[in-house]
């Protein structure tokens, strides 16, 4: 006698478990950029557009209107302060201390068509969060 014939709930539990596993999709997915203007990314078999996406701050400059034809790595992006630093150095004149003054740098990840990107899906599957660009080692 089979297990399901002895216990009618075994079959029901298996059926529910199988349906639930088919419904559960991974939270993260890899997408491919099809277009940057307008933004279009293919992931999970669908094309995601601006309304479907939220982006990390480091990627935002790719979608920001740049004044005067600036590129994403020119003065738009995440601004970071590099504190003043003192370095021991030696040269033909002797040993001393070099000082790098405090400065601010701006950085952003530049995206291109055909780049693979890491996306995180919202619980309702309606919004995707663009986390970062993926690279091969």
N, C-alpha and C positions, 0 to 999 in steps of 0.2 A: 504494500500500500504506500502511495506517495505521501510526502510530508504535507502537501496542500489538501489531500483528501482527509487527513486526520484533523487538521486545524484549518478551518476556512479562512482565518485571518492571515495566514502565511501568504496566500496568493494575493490578497488585497494589499498587504504590506509591501510585497515585491512590486506590484503594479504601481503603487504610490511612490515608492523609492525610485523606480525607473523613470517615471514622469518627472519627479522632482529633479533628478540628476540631468535630465534633458533640458529642463528649464533654467538650471543654474549655469550661467556663463561666467567665465573668469572676469574679475574686476578690471584687469589691465589688458590692453590689446595693442598691437602694433599697427600703425597706419602708414599709408604712403601719400605724400603730397602730390596732388594732381595739378594744382594751380595755386598761385599766391595772390593773384589779383583778378578776380575775387578768390578768396581762400576756398579750397576744396580739398578734402582729405578723404581717401577711401579706407574704411576700417569696418570690420565685421560684415563685409559684403554690402555696405551702404556708403553713399557719398555724403560726407559731413560738410556743412557750410557754416558761415559765420554765426548764424543763429543757434547752431548746435554746439558751439565751442566756447570754452573759457581757456585762456592761455596763461602760462607762468609769466611773471614779470620779465624774466630774462629773454623771453621770446616776443614780447609785446612790440618791440621796435620793428619787427617784420611786418606789422599790420598798421603801423602808425604813419600818418601822412607826414612826410619829411619835408621841411622847408628847404627851398633852394636846391633840391636834388641830392640831399645828404644821403649817405648810405647807412645801413643799420648800425655800423660800428663807429659812427661819427657823432659823438655827443648826445646820443639817445640810448637809454637802457638803464641798467643798474649802476648807480654812482656810488663809488666806494672811496673812503679816505685812507690813504697810505700815510701813516704817521712818520714824523722825522725819524731817521735811523742813522746810527753811527757805526762805521765799519773800520776795523783795523786794515791798513794797507801798507804796502812797501813798494818802493820804486827806486830808480837810480839815485834819487835825491835823499833817500832815507826811509825811515818808518814813521807812520803818522796815522791820523784818523781822518777818514773821508766822511762827509756828512751829506746824506740825501735829504733835501728839505721835504716838508709835508706837501703832499699833492693829492689831487683827486683824479681818479681814473673812471672811465665809463666803459662798460662792457655789455655785450649782448651776443646771443647765439644767432648766427645768420642761417636762415632756412633757404633751401632751394627746391625746385620741382624735382620729384623722384626721391627726396630724402625720406628715410624711415623715421617715424616719430613714435614716442611712447605716449599712449593715451590711457586715461583712467575713466571708466564709465560710471555715471551716477547710478544710484539704486534704481531709479525708474527707467534707465536706459535712454533718456531723452537728451541728456547733456554729456558731452565728453570733455575732459580736462586734458589739454595738451601740456604734457609735463616736460619733455625734452626731446632733442634729436638723438637718434641712435647711430652709433658708428661701429664698424667691424674692427676687430683686433687683428 
